[in-house]
């Protein structure tokens, strides 16, 4: 739920992209539509979880013509009514699913092939974070539209992130987003979005750098610090390649 000191401005122009401006302490964050060509390998999962009175959306990653990866546990899908939709609004029906990363992620197989670019698990496509990234993006879906949204957020270099986390830079498995200007950023996305009827709605984002999804933002420890942690998918790259049935780009 958005804080009372945050002003929300909605803009609607015919045939123009949606934008949502969040103004917090004089700094504006603009959320805009992403064109399908920007992240062509991303699909939308919508999950309705009656037992938890929760509905969430989260991006999935097309890793081959018939396989989609999502970082939602198989157990959660077992309690959910869910749909998978591409960015053109076409519902994709899964025919098989499997559990990987010790239950932390799920893959789905579809009958109808995905065309276009696929998500890369090639090492060179991940940023090594030796320098800070001022224009990383959080990407996400809301519950009513297949249109992917994006917002720009700066990312620290790996040494600064390790210092902030209090860990060894050589073993740091996190990405740190600089959220010093975005108080309560977590509440916008993670399970505190809006309450609709009896359900809590959350927009669960992924973090992308240079068009490559690289991070899994966490809802832990971002309201009382100046950074927001994200698991670094580069660290999981080999495990994902080994455990997914098919990966096109490795």
ZIDA-V574270 format. One record per backbone hydrogen bond with DSSP energy under -1.0 kcal/mol. NH is the residue of the N-H (numbers start at 1). CO is the residue of the C=O. If there is no record, write none. Layout:
nh=NH co=CO
nh=NH co=CO
//
This chain:
nh=6 co=3
nh=7 co=23
nh=9 co=21
nh=11 co=19
nh=16 co=13
nh=19 co=11
nh=20 co=31
nh=21 co=9
nh=22 co=29
nh=23 co=7
nh=24 co=27
nh=27 co=24
nh=29 co=22
nh=31 co=20
nh=32 co=150
nh=34 co=148
nh=38 co=35
nh=42 co=39
nh=43 co=60
nh=44 co=85
nh=45 co=58
nh=46 co=83
nh=47 co=56
nh=48 co=81
nh=49 co=54
nh=52 co=49
nh=53 co=50
nh=54 co=49
nh=55 co=200
nh=56 co=47
nh=57 co=202
nh=58 co=45
nh=60 co=43
nh=61 co=69
nh=62 co=41
nh=63 co=67
nh=64 co=67
nh=68 co=108
nh=69 co=61
nh=70 co=106
nh=77 co=73
nh=78 co=74
nh=79 co=76
nh=80 co=77
nh=81 co=48
nh=83 co=46
nh=85 co=44
nh=86 co=90
nh=89 co=86
nh=92 co=84
nh=95 co=109
nh=96 co=109
nh=98 co=107
nh=100 co=105
nh=104 co=101
nh=105 co=100
nh=106 co=70
nh=107 co=98
nh=108 co=68
nh=109 co=96
nh=110 co=66
nh=114 co=65
nh=119 co=62
nh=121 co=249
nh=125 co=122
nh=126 co=123
nh=133 co=155
nh=137 co=208
nh=138 co=151
nh=139 co=206
nh=140 co=149
nh=149 co=140
nh=150 co=32
nh=151 co=138
nh=153 co=136
nh=155 co=133
nh=156 co=176
nh=158 co=129
nh=161 co=157
nh=162 co=158
nh=163 co=159
nh=164 co=160
nh=165 co=161
nh=166 co=162
nh=167 co=162
nh=171 co=168
nh=175 co=230
nh=177 co=228
nh=178 co=154
nh=179 co=226
nh=182 co=179
nh=185 co=182
nh=188 co=185
nh=190 co=186
nh=191 co=189
nh=194 co=201
nh=196 co=199
nh=199 co=196
nh=200 co=53
nh=201 co=194
nh=202 co=55
nh=203 co=189
nh=204 co=57
nh=206 co=139
nh=207 co=215
nh=208 co=137
nh=209 co=212
nh=212 co=209
nh=214 co=207
nh=215 co=207
nh=216 co=231
nh=218 co=229
nh=228 co=177
nh=230 co=175
nh=231 co=216
nh=232 co=173
nh=233 co=214
nh=235 co=232
nh=240 co=236
nh=241 co=237
nh=242 co=238
nh=243 co=239
nh=244 co=240
nh=248 co=63
//
